[in-house]
């Protein structure tokens, strides 16, 4: 009797089109036609690009509902094991908040879908040129400083370090962008760097994790030009996204860490002003799909080694 190896299941990646009023449907379509799309995966599209109430460049309640349902279905499918990962197209937060008043972003939405608090999810923007991880996401600067704690910095640093190790960097070089100008000048410009960041660094040092603390006005030059760091941990949203989008707007990827699912996304928004004009650049969406596939493959390989 001949023995046959069980046929490998082809991983399914869910791709949401985002708000169909924006460029999501266009960049997804271009990505799926791109010869650089990874082989050995099946891609399932969630959402729709046309129909009553959907108009390119104009947000409507219908387009928001389509985006919300696609996001919900993708999350449920990942948690149920139907999808190996999800790649999310861009949505319009204000539009979705009219449907779901507590909606502040897809990252937080997914944390709640997993039954976890918002801050369980860690938002990371990554590209070969720069990787940044955020300690706070979608909130005011005032709220960000309230939410920033030594514990949060430690948590984000640990998760970012594990992610980089998963990507093949054995000993990630990590840095924290100072909160205040010149790191506060010993309290002259605020004491947050002394009061919040230093205790986090000491805790991490006890775990043999070095977190360099450097002024935000030079740290990104060191990371990008001098390649001194593999990732920069940032206190708040724009502290990380301004430099990131400056160097990697066309190819950067948003990846959500800390949740029991794999989720990536392009680093841009709905771009309503060019929707429906076949002008959208799909490189960021392609990079998001490629990264999702890579993370799925790495997870599968790790499970095979564990079960060997």
C-alpha positions as CSV (number, residue, x, y, z in Angstrom):
1,X,0.0,0.0,0.0
2,X,1.5,3.3,-1.0
3,X,1.5,6.2,1.5
4,X,0.5,9.7,0.6
5,X,1.4,12.8,2.4
6,X,-1.6,14.9,3.3
7,X,-2.1,17.7,0.9
8,X,-1.1,21.1,2.3
9,X,-3.9,23.5,2.8
10,X,-3.5,26.7,0.8
11,X,-3.7,29.7,3.3
12,X,-6.5,32.2,2.7
13,X,-5.7,35.9,3.1
14,X,-8.8,38.2,3.5
15,X,-8.4,41.5,1.9
16,X,-11.0,44.2,2.7
17,X,-11.6,46.9,0.1
18,X,-12.0,49.6,2.8
19,X,-14.4,52.4,2.1
20,X,-15.5,51.9,-1.6
21,X,-15.7,55.7,-2.0
22,X,-11.9,55.8,-1.7
23,X,-9.0,54.3,-3.5
24,X,-9.2,50.9,-1.7
25,X,-10.8,49.0,-4.5
26,X,-8.4,50.4,-7.0
27,X,-5.2,49.6,-5.1
28,X,-6.5,46.1,-4.3
29,X,-7.3,45.4,-8.0
30,X,-3.8,46.6,-9.1
31,X,-2.2,44.5,-6.3
32,X,-3.9,41.3,-7.4
33,X,-2.7,41.9,-11.0
34,X,0.9,42.6,-9.9
35,X,3.4,39.8,-10.8
36,X,5.1,40.4,-7.4
37,X,2.1,39.0,-5.6
38,X,3.2,36.0,-3.5
39,X,2.4,32.5,-4.8
40,X,0.9,29.7,-2.7
41,X,-1.9,31.8,-1.2
42,X,-5.6,32.4,-2.0
43,X,-7.0,35.9,-1.6
44,X,-10.6,36.5,-0.7
45,X,-12.0,40.0,-1.2
46,X,-14.4,41.4,1.4
47,X,-16.6,44.4,0.6
48,X,-17.8,45.8,-2.7
49,X,-16.7,48.5,-5.1
50,X,-19.9,49.6,-6.6
51,X,-23.7,49.6,-6.2
52,X,-26.5,51.9,-5.1
53,X,-25.2,54.5,-2.6
54,X,-21.5,54.1,-3.6
55,X,-19.9,57.0,-5.4
56,X,-16.1,57.3,-5.9
57,X,-14.8,60.4,-4.1
58,X,-18.0,60.9,-2.0
59,X,-18.5,59.3,1.4
60,X,-22.0,58.0,2.1
61,X,-23.6,56.0,4.9
62,X,-23.8,53.0,2.5
63,X,-20.0,53.1,1.8
64,X,-19.3,53.3,5.5
65,X,-21.6,50.3,6.2
66,X,-19.8,48.3,3.4
67,X,-16.4,49.1,5.0
68,X,-17.6,48.2,8.5
69,X,-19.1,44.8,7.4
70,X,-16.0,43.8,5.5
71,X,-13.8,44.7,8.6
72,X,-16.1,42.7,10.9
73,X,-16.2,39.7,8.6
74,X,-12.4,39.7,8.2
75,X,-11.9,39.8,11.9
76,X,-14.4,37.0,12.6
77,X,-12.9,34.9,9.9
78,X,-9.4,35.2,11.3
79,X,-10.5,34.3,14.8
80,X,-12.5,31.3,13.5
81,X,-9.5,30.0,11.5
82,X,-11.1,30.7,8.1
83,X,-8.5,33.2,7.2
84,X,-4.8,33.0,7.9
85,X,-4.4,36.8,7.9
86,X,-6.2,39.9,7.0
87,X,-5.1,42.9,4.9
88,X,-7.3,46.0,5.4
89,X,-8.0,48.7,2.9
90,X,-8.3,52.3,4.0
91,X,-11.4,53.6,5.8
92,X,-12.6,57.0,6.8
93,X,-12.7,57.2,10.6
94,X,-15.2,60.0,10.8
95,X,-17.6,58.2,8.5
96,X,-17.4,55.0,10.5
97,X,-17.8,56.8,13.8
98,X,-21.3,57.9,12.6
99,X,-22.2,54.3,12.5
100,X,-20.3,53.2,15.6
101,X,-19.7,56.2,17.9
102,X,-16.7,54.6,19.7
103,X,-14.8,53.8,16.5
104,X,-11.4,55.5,16.5
105,X,-9.5,53.3,14.1
106,X,-9.1,49.8,12.6
107,X,-6.4,48.9,15.1
108,X,-8.6,49.6,18.1
109,X,-11.6,48.0,16.4
110,X,-9.6,44.7,15.9
111,X,-8.5,44.7,19.6
112,X,-12.2,44.9,20.6
113,X,-13.1,42.2,18.1
114,X,-10.6,40.0,19.9
115,X,-12.2,40.8,23.2
116,X,-9.2,42.8,24.3
117,X,-8.8,46.4,25.4
118,X,-7.7,49.0,22.9
119,X,-4.1,49.2,24.2
120,X,-3.6,45.4,23.7
121,X,-2.9,46.3,20.0
122,X,0.4,47.8,19.1
123,X,0.6,49.9,16.0
124,X,3.8,49.5,14.0
125,X,4.7,51.1,10.7
126,X,7.4,49.2,8.9
127,X,9.6,49.5,5.7
128,X,13.2,48.5,5.0
129,X,14.2,52.1,5.5
130,X,12.5,52.6,8.9
131,X,10.3,50.9,11.5
132,X,8.4,52.8,14.2
133,X,6.2,51.5,17.0
134,X,3.6,53.7,18.7
135,X,2.9,53.7,22.5
136,X,-0.3,55.6,21.8
137,X,-2.4,55.6,18.7
138,X,-5.6,57.6,17.8
139,X,-6.0,60.1,20.5
140,X,-5.3,63.8,21.2
141,X,-1.7,64.7,22.2
142,X,-3.1,65.6,25.7
143,X,-4.6,62.2,26.1
144,X,-1.4,60.5,24.7
145,X,0.7,62.0,27.5
146,X,-1.9,60.8,30.0
147,X,-1.8,57.3,28.6
148,X,1.9,57.0,28.3
149,X,3.4,55.1,31.3
150,X,6.6,53.2,32.0
151,X,4.5,49.9,31.7
152,X,3.2,50.9,28.3
153,X,6.7,51.6,27.0
154,X,8.0,48.3,28.3
155,X,5.0,46.5,26.7
156,X,5.5,48.1,23.3
157,X,9.3,47.6,23.4
158,X,8.9,43.8,24.2
159,X,6.4,43.2,21.4
160,X,8.4,45.2,18.9
161,X,11.5,43.3,19.8
162,X,9.7,40.0,19.3
163,X,8.4,41.1,15.9
164,X,11.9,42.1,14.7
165,X,13.3,38.8,15.9
166,X,10.5,37.0,14.0
167,X,11.7,39.0,10.9
168,X,15.2,37.6,11.3
169,X,16.9,40.2,13.4
170,X,18.5,38.2,16.3
171,X,19.4,41.2,18.5
172,X,17.2,44.2,17.6
173,X,18.7,47.6,18.2
174,X,15.9,49.7,19.8
175,X,15.5,53.4,20.6
176,X,12.9,55.6,22.2
177,X,12.2,59.0,20.8
178,X,12.3,61.5,23.6
179,X,8.9,63.1,24.5
180,X,10.2,66.7,25.1
181,X,12.7,68.9,23.2
182,X,16.3,68.0,24.0
183,X,14.9,65.2,26.2
184,X,13.6,67.8,28.6
185,X,17.0,69.4,29.4
186,X,17.0,67.8,32.9
187,X,13.5,69.0,33.6
188,X,13.8,72.5,32.1
189,X,11.3,71.5,29.4
190,X,9.2,69.0,31.3
191,X,10.0,66.0,33.4
192,X,8.3,63.2,31.4
193,X,11.5,61.8,30.0
194,X,12.9,61.4,33.5
195,X,9.7,60.4,35.2
196,X,8.2,58.0,32.5
197,X,11.0,56.9,30.2
198,X,13.8,56.2,32.6
199,X,11.9,53.7,34.8
200,X,10.9,51.8,31.6
201,X,14.5,51.7,30.5
202,X,15.6,50.3,33.9
203,X,12.9,47.6,33.8
204,X,14.0,46.6,30.3
205,X,17.6,46.6,31.3
206,X,16.8,44.1,34.0
207,X,15.4,41.9,31.2
208,X,18.7,42.4,29.2
209,X,16.9,44.6,26.7
210,X,18.7,47.9,25.8
211,X,16.5,50.8,24.9
212,X,18.4,53.9,23.8
213,X,16.8,57.2,24.8
214,X,17.6,59.9,22.3
215,X,16.2,63.4,21.3
216,X,13.4,63.1,18.7
217,X,15.0,65.7,16.5
218,X,18.0,63.5,15.7
219,X,16.8,60.0,16.4
220,X,15.2,59.4,12.9
221,X,18.3,60.7,11.1
222,X,20.3,58.1,13.1
223,X,17.8,55.4,12.3
224,X,17.5,56.1,8.6
225,X,20.8,57.7,7.5
226,X,23.2,56.0,9.9
227,X,21.1,52.8,10.3
228,X,21.9,52.9,14.0
229,X,18.5,51.4,15.1
230,X,16.2,48.6,13.8
231,X,13.1,50.3,15.3
232,X,12.2,53.6,17.0
233,X,9.6,53.4,19.8
234,X,7.5,56.6,19.7
235,X,5.3,58.2,22.4
236,X,2.5,59.3,20.2
237,X,1.0,59.0,16.7
238,X,2.5,61.8,14.7
239,X,5.9,61.6,16.4
240,X,6.4,58.3,14.5
241,X,4.2,58.8,11.4
242,X,5.6,62.1,10.2
243,X,9.2,60.8,9.7
244,X,7.9,57.4,8.5
245,X,5.7,58.8,5.8
246,X,8.5,61.1,4.7
247,X,10.8,58.2,3.9
248,X,8.3,55.4,3.1
249,X,5.0,56.8,2.0
250,X,4.7,54.7,-1.2
251,X,5.9,51.4,0.3
252,X,5.3,51.5,4.1
253,X,3.0,49.0,5.9
254,X,1.0,49.2,9.0
255,X,1.1,46.0,11.0
256,X,-0.9,45.3,14.1
257,X,0.9,43.4,16.9
258,X,-0.3,42.0,20.2
259,X,-3.5,40.4,18.9
260,X,-4.3,36.7,18.1
261,X,-4.5,37.4,14.4
262,X,-2.3,38.7,11.6
263,X,-3.3,42.1,10.2
264,X,-1.5,44.4,7.9
265,X,-2.6,47.5,6.0
266,X,-1.2,50.1,3.6
267,X,0.0,53.3,5.4
268,X,-2.3,55.7,3.5
269,X,-5.9,56.8,3.7
270,X,-8.9,56.8,1.3
271,X,-7.5,59.6,-0.9
272,X,-11.0,60.7,-1.9
273,X,-9.6,63.4,-4.2
274,X,-8.3,60.9,-6.7
275,X,-10.8,58.0,-6.2
276,X,-12.1,56.6,-9.4
277,X,-9.4,58.2,-11.6
278,X,-7.0,55.2,-11.9
279,X,-4.2,57.3,-10.4
280,X,-3.7,55.6,-7.1
281,X,-0.3,54.1,-6.3
282,X,-0.7,50.5,-5.1
283,X,2.8,49.8,-3.8
284,X,1.8,50.2,-0.1
285,X,-1.1,47.7,-0.5
286,X,1.2,45.3,-2.3
287,X,3.8,45.6,0.5
288,X,1.0,45.0,3.0
289,X,-0.1,41.8,1.2
290,X,3.5,40.6,0.9
291,X,4.2,41.1,4.6
292,X,1.0,39.4,5.6
293,X,1.9,36.4,3.5
294,X,5.5,36.4,5.0
295,X,4.1,36.4,8.5
296,X,1.7,33.6,7.7
297,X,4.6,31.5,6.3
298,X,6.8,32.2,9.3
299,X,4.0,31.2,11.7
300,X,3.3,28.0,9.8
301,X,7.0,27.2,9.8
302,X,7.3,27.8,13.5
303,X,4.3,25.5,14.1
304,X,5.8,22.8,12.0
305,X,9.1,23.0,13.9
306,X,7.1,22.8,17.2
307,X,5.2,19.7,16.1
308,X,8.2,18.0,14.6
